[in-house]
Amino acid sequence: MTTEQEIIDTLAGLRIDWSATPQSFLELWHQEIRTQEDFERSQRQLYEDVGRAYWFIHVQNMEARLALFYSRRPGYWETMLIPQRCSPLLPEDLERSVEEAGGALNWSGHYPLDGWSLEKVRLSYLGARS
């Protein structure tokens, strides 16, 4: 089980992209590569994204959890699921965000945080380091 200190240690050195969502992030990786310049641009993006992170809601098995998606090295992304006991978001905040994005707890997936939830995370210990 992830501890609060492990979360704090993971956040150290990361920069939170407060405007990123799972959908906006995936758009970067769905570009066609037709030329050497396209390939080099995609490789440059991999290197430039090191240290970048964003918050989202992970829904699986009828459970919504706050999650952090981050990169510590080129091309390698990790997801950290935040235990409810360490999250500044209440279960109703998570559910509201999922529903606002057009989802539901019985639809597994990654959902963006709504404005209120994003602000709660930003004002909590999870946003204080970014």
C-alpha atoms as a printed R data frame, in Angstrom:
    type eleno elety resid chain resno       x      y       z
1   ATOM     1    CA   MET     A     1   0.000  0.000   0.000
2   ATOM     2    CA   THR     A     2   1.368  3.384  -1.026
3   ATOM     3    CA   THR     A     3   2.210  5.694   1.870
4   ATOM     4    CA   GLU     A     4   1.940  9.473   2.068
5   ATOM     5    CA   GLN     A     5   5.751  9.724   2.207
6   ATOM     6    CA   GLU     A     6   6.100  7.615  -0.966
7   ATOM     7    CA   ILE     A     7   3.692  9.983  -2.712
8   ATOM     8    CA   ILE     A     8   5.656 13.035  -1.524
9   ATOM     9    CA   ASP     A     9   8.940 11.433  -2.628
10  ATOM    10    CA   THR     A    10   7.494 10.643  -6.070
11  ATOM    11    CA   LEU     A    11   6.270 14.212  -6.505
12  ATOM    12    CA   ALA     A    12   9.727 15.613  -5.725
13  ATOM    13    CA   GLY     A    13  11.265 16.781  -8.979
14  ATOM    14    CA   LEU     A    14   8.081 16.389 -11.030
15  ATOM    15    CA   ARG     A    15   6.255 19.299 -12.600
16  ATOM    16    CA   ILE     A    16   2.505 18.941 -12.635
17  ATOM    17    CA   ASP     A    17   0.817 19.883 -15.904
18  ATOM    18    CA   TRP     A    18  -2.451 21.194 -14.478
19  ATOM    19    CA   SER     A    19  -4.042 21.493 -17.907
20  ATOM    20    CA   ALA     A    20  -3.284 17.936 -19.051
21  ATOM    21    CA   THR     A    21  -5.935 15.237 -19.182
22  ATOM    22    CA   PRO     A    22  -5.726 11.614 -20.319
23  ATOM    23    CA   GLN     A    23  -7.307 12.694 -23.613
24  ATOM    24    CA   SER     A    24  -4.996 15.652 -24.259
25  ATOM    25    CA   PHE     A    25  -1.942 13.578 -23.395
26  ATOM    26    CA   LEU     A    26  -2.833 10.782 -25.827
27  ATOM    27    CA   GLU     A    27  -3.246 13.253 -28.696
28  ATOM    28    CA   LEU     A    28   0.539 13.791 -28.633
29  ATOM    29    CA   TRP     A    29   1.184 10.112 -29.312
30  ATOM    30    CA   HIS     A    30  -1.382  9.576 -32.068
31  ATOM    31    CA   GLN     A    31   0.470 11.606 -34.667
32  ATOM    32    CA   GLU     A    32   1.477  9.971 -37.930
33  ATOM    33    CA   ILE     A    33   5.174  9.705 -38.618
34  ATOM    34    CA   ARG     A    34   5.825 10.131 -42.327
35  ATOM    35    CA   THR     A    35   9.215 11.793 -42.441
36  ATOM    36    CA   GLN     A    36  12.485 11.785 -40.566
37  ATOM    37    CA   GLU     A    37  11.516 15.194 -39.141
38  ATOM    38    CA   ASP     A    38   8.264 13.723 -37.764
39  ATOM    39    CA   PHE     A    39  10.235 10.940 -36.109
40  ATOM    40    CA   GLU     A    40  12.790 13.346 -34.633
41  ATOM    41    CA   ARG     A    41  10.010 15.586 -33.316
42  ATOM    42    CA   SER     A    42   8.339 12.617 -31.590
43  ATOM    43    CA   GLN     A    43  11.663 11.584 -30.036
44  ATOM    44    CA   ARG     A    44  12.257 15.161 -28.856
45  ATOM    45    CA   GLN     A    45   8.825 15.162 -27.204
46  ATOM    46    CA   LEU     A    46   9.745 11.988 -25.313
47  ATOM    47    CA   TYR     A    47  12.844 13.662 -23.907
48  ATOM    48    CA   GLU     A    48  11.116 16.965 -23.167
49  ATOM    49    CA   ASP     A    49   8.359 15.211 -21.221
50  ATOM    50    CA   VAL     A    50  10.739 13.796 -18.609
51  ATOM    51    CA   GLY     A    51   9.630 15.134 -15.243
52  ATOM    52    CA   ARG     A    52   6.116 15.935 -16.438
53  ATOM    53    CA   ALA     A    53   3.093 14.620 -14.550
54  ATOM    54    CA   TYR     A    54  -0.650 15.054 -14.406
55  ATOM    55    CA   TRP     A    55  -3.537 13.963 -12.206
56  ATOM    56    CA   PHE     A    56  -6.495 11.922 -13.408
57  ATOM    57    CA   ILE     A    57  -9.128  9.522 -12.112
58  ATOM    58    CA   HIS     A    58  -8.608  5.806 -12.634
59  ATOM    59    CA   VAL     A    59 -11.821  3.746 -12.678
60  ATOM    60    CA   GLN     A    60 -11.685 -0.021 -12.484
61  ATOM    61    CA   ASN     A    61 -13.938 -2.642 -10.891
62  ATOM    62    CA   MET     A    62 -16.530 -0.035  -9.903
63  ATOM    63    CA   GLU     A    63 -13.924  1.933  -7.934
64  ATOM    64    CA   ALA     A    64 -12.633  5.434  -8.705
65  ATOM    65    CA   ARG     A    65  -9.203  6.489  -7.438
66  ATOM    66    CA   LEU     A    66  -7.065  9.554  -7.836
67  ATOM    67    CA   ALA     A    67  -3.994  8.723  -9.918
68  ATOM    68    CA   LEU     A    68  -0.752 10.387 -10.972
69  ATOM    69    CA   PHE     A    69   0.737  9.721 -14.420
70  ATOM    70    CA   TYR     A    70   4.398 10.716 -14.635
71  ATOM    71    CA   SER     A    71   7.706 10.251 -16.429
72  ATOM    72    CA   ARG     A    72  11.108 10.050 -14.795
73  ATOM    73    CA   ARG     A    73  13.018  8.988 -17.924
74  ATOM    74    CA   PRO     A    74  12.481  9.278 -21.698
75  ATOM    75    CA   GLY     A    75   9.627  7.178 -23.018
76  ATOM    76    CA   TYR     A    76   8.843  5.577 -19.661
77  ATOM    77    CA   TRP     A    77   5.578  6.532 -17.951
78  ATOM    78    CA   GLU     A    78   4.272  5.249 -14.644
79  ATOM    79    CA   THR     A    79   0.938  5.452 -12.860
80  ATOM    80    CA   MET     A    80   0.635  5.854  -9.105
81  ATOM    81    CA   LEU     A    81  -2.784  5.133  -7.621
82  ATOM    82    CA   ILE     A    82  -3.418  7.266  -4.550
83  ATOM    83    CA   PRO     A    83  -5.084  5.394  -1.673
84  ATOM    84    CA   GLN     A    84  -8.304  7.018  -0.481
85  ATOM    85    CA   ARG     A    85  -6.766  7.647   2.949
86  ATOM    86    CA   CYS     A    86  -4.078  9.843   1.303
87  ATOM    87    CA   SER     A    87  -6.339 11.577  -1.210
88  ATOM    88    CA   PRO     A    88  -7.704 15.094  -0.754
89  ATOM    89    CA   LEU     A    89 -10.696 14.039  -2.863
90  ATOM    90    CA   LEU     A    90 -13.750 12.423  -1.366
91  ATOM    91    CA   PRO     A    91 -15.441  9.521  -3.198
92  ATOM    92    CA   GLU     A    92 -18.221 11.907  -4.264
93  ATOM    93    CA   ASP     A    93 -15.610 14.253  -5.822
94  ATOM    94    CA   LEU     A    94 -14.243 11.363  -7.873
95  ATOM    95    CA   GLU     A    95 -17.691 10.212  -8.952
96  ATOM    96    CA   ARG     A    96 -18.748 13.756  -9.904
97  ATOM    97    CA   SER     A    97 -15.629 14.179 -12.059
98  ATOM    98    CA   VAL     A    98 -16.220 10.870 -13.821
99  ATOM    99    CA   GLU     A    99 -19.864 11.706 -14.504
100 ATOM   100    CA   GLU     A   100 -18.982 15.219 -15.710
101 ATOM   101    CA   ALA     A   101 -16.610 13.626 -18.239
102 ATOM   102    CA   GLY     A   102 -19.455 11.446 -19.518
103 ATOM   103    CA   GLY     A   103 -18.396  8.281 -17.735
104 ATOM   104    CA   ALA     A   104 -19.680  6.152 -14.907
105 ATOM   105    CA   LEU     A   105 -18.185  3.965 -12.210
106 ATOM   106    CA   ASN     A   106 -19.149  0.874 -14.187
107 ATOM   107    CA   TRP     A   107 -17.083  2.079 -17.201
108 ATOM   108    CA   SER     A   108 -13.413  1.384 -16.601
109 ATOM   109    CA   GLY     A   109 -11.121  4.074 -17.885
110 ATOM   110    CA   HIS     A   110  -9.123  7.218 -17.230
111 ATOM   111    CA   TYR     A   111 -11.056 10.434 -16.648
112 ATOM   112    CA   PRO     A   112 -10.037 14.066 -16.137
113 ATOM   113    CA   LEU     A   113 -10.672 15.828 -12.848
114 ATOM   114    CA   ASP     A   114 -13.433 18.422 -12.883
115 ATOM   115    CA   GLY     A   115 -12.541 21.999 -11.967
116 ATOM   116    CA   TRP     A   116 -13.470 21.691  -8.293
117 ATOM   117    CA   SER     A   117 -11.535 18.435  -7.811
118 ATOM   118    CA   LEU     A   118  -8.513 19.811  -9.643
119 ATOM   119    CA   GLU     A   119  -8.516 22.851  -7.350
120 ATOM   120    CA   LYS     A   120  -8.780 20.648  -4.245
121 ATOM   121    CA   VAL     A   121  -5.742 18.651  -5.381
122 ATOM   122    CA   ARG     A   122  -3.826 21.834  -6.255
123 ATOM   123    CA   LEU     A   123  -4.464 23.274  -2.764
124 ATOM   124    CA   SER     A   124  -3.568 20.027  -0.966
125 ATOM   125    CA   TYR     A   125  -0.160 18.595  -0.140
126 ATOM   126    CA   LEU     A   126  -0.302 16.900  -3.566
127 ATOM   127    CA   GLY     A   127  -0.215 20.231  -5.386
128 ATOM   128    CA   ALA     A   128   2.003 22.167  -3.009
129 ATOM   129    CA   ARG     A   129   5.206 20.710  -4.474
130 ATOM   130    CA   SER     A   130   4.547 21.532  -8.118
